[in-house]
Amino acid sequence: MRYSNLKVATEQVNFKQAVLRGLGREQGLFFPDEIPQLENIEALLKLDFIPRSVAILKPFVEDVLTENVLEGMLIRAFNFPLPMVQIDADNDINALELFHGPSLAFKDFGARFLAECFAQFSPESTASETPLTILTATSGDTGAAVAHAFLGQKNIRAVIIYPKGKITKLQEKLFCTLGENIHTIAIDDDFDSCQQLVKEAFSDPAIRHPLNLNSANSINMARLLAQVCYYFEAAAQLGYAKAKTTVFSVPSGNFGNATAGMIAHCMGLPFKRLIAATNENDTVPRFLAQGLWDPRKTVATLTNAMDISLPNNFVRIQQLAATRPELFEQQMFSVKISETETLAAVKTLYQQGYLADPHSALAYAGLIKDRKQRGNAAETAVFACTAHPAKFRESLQDTLKIEVELPSELAEVANRKILSVQLDSQYSSLKQYLLALD
Ligand SMILES: Cc1ncc(COP(=O)(O)O)c(C=O)c1O
């Protein structure tokens, strides 16, 4: 499969090069030249998760990875459960729980697959003098997934930057207390600014090559492809006939999750529509409604991991939409959910016996809003639960007046010291820090 840089079309690479370069020239993202069509989806859905995921990913990687190697990578990467829980039997609403990996968020799928890719593709660099430096911006959950996927790996160091004070204490504890090859930096600005710093470092030859720089953000195609697999799993758990009439709702910030869903759809996975629900940072819903790309200053919300006004992956969605306009006009929508609506959704779900983190609750609110706008059509629905509720313990305790217990992964780190350094949002400060790394 050939991947092209969406900004510099002449930069064409294979999967291995796309993974190792992370970001293309002029900060362009790589994207497959064509989306493979899968045959006999009904039979595919009957396979188990790993063999099915091998079949889904194979056409994207087969020129650089054998089927056996790919299978081994997926067995190691996807080594945690992926349950779907029925929340409301009358209205057929289901929660797809993507947070059972080591960092308790859906990011474990992408980060763990990416770590497997690096282990396959850069044995030279892992054996050489210069370690691979994985530079990643996080709005809360990517950092932990990346830190846990790369912790202790030989000749790889992860540098994770995040907006200071804009992620929850427990999110911070999960990746900023590890030490070893995990370096964390609190930036005195918002996530968009962290994301921009990563892009600047990639464009800086004084950093990129000497540091053997790579990224674990959803800039990297490997992360997105891993996420395609769980849409098929949701459909498998529903069954082919039901899947065809199912509506998915995903909480969206950088639009990686939504992109993965639309890739799955373009590959042949049937569903009725996908709703990308955002918080008050609603660049995309406004763009889809008015045709004007008008990002505003990012505002802080309860769903902090989605406080993003410049969603990186939206250009990939536009690329897909250009080739399949009918799919996008009729089957992808984006809605904005206010803070009040998110809080109401947390409460409604709790009354129904389900404790959801605010991001997952926002996806549920997106579903309900969309359903109402369509006159409450009876449809099977799946909302993506992207983080374990305990990661957002403070806000859930405030909203619901309950005690939220910590799972062992969080209890272990809750009292550890934060090891992060603090920097302003000037690129020169980050550059100085990176050049001084051992
Ligand atoms: C818990 C949670 N939900 C949703 C999102 C948004 O996902 P995406 O950036 O793929 O749109 C994130 C991203 O950081 C997240 O951590």
The ligand as a Tripos MOL2 file, in Angstrom:
@<TRIPOS>MOLECULE
LIG
   16    16     1     0     0
SMALL
NO_CHARGES

@<TRIPOS>ATOM
      1 C1        -11.0560   10.0910   26.8710 C.3       1 LIG1
      2 C2        -10.9770   10.6640   25.4950 C.ar      1 LIG1
      3 N1        -12.0880   10.7150   24.7630 N.ar      1 LIG1
      4 C3        -12.0780   11.2450   23.5250 C.ar      1 LIG1
      5 C4        -10.9310   11.7590   22.9640 C.ar      1 LIG1
      6 C5        -10.9770   12.3390   21.5790 C.3       1 LIG1
      7 O1        -10.5160   11.4270   20.6450 O.3       1 LIG1
      8 P1         -9.9740   11.8920   19.2370 P.3       1 LIG1
      9 O2         -8.8060   12.7900   19.5080 O.co2     1 LIG1
     10 O3         -9.5880   10.6530   18.5280 O.co2     1 LIG1
     11 O4        -11.0860   12.6460   18.5800 O.co2     1 LIG1
     12 C6         -9.7340   11.6980   23.6670 C.ar      1 LIG1
     13 C7         -8.4850   12.1990   23.0550 C.2       1 LIG1
     14 O5         -7.5280   12.5630   23.6060 O.2       1 LIG1
     15 C8         -9.7500   11.1170   24.9690 C.ar      1 LIG1
     16 O6         -8.6270   11.0130   25.6850 O.3       1 LIG1
@<TRIPOS>BOND
     1     1     2 1
     2     2     3 ar
     3     2    15 ar
     4     3     4 ar
     5     4     5 ar
     6     5     6 1
     7     5    12 ar
     8     6     7 1
     9     7     8 1
    10     8     9 2
    11     8    10 1
    12     8    11 1
    13    12    13 1
    14    12    15 ar
    15    13    14 2
    16    15    16 1
@<TRIPOS>SUBSTRUCTURE
     1 LIG1         1 GROUP 0 **** ****
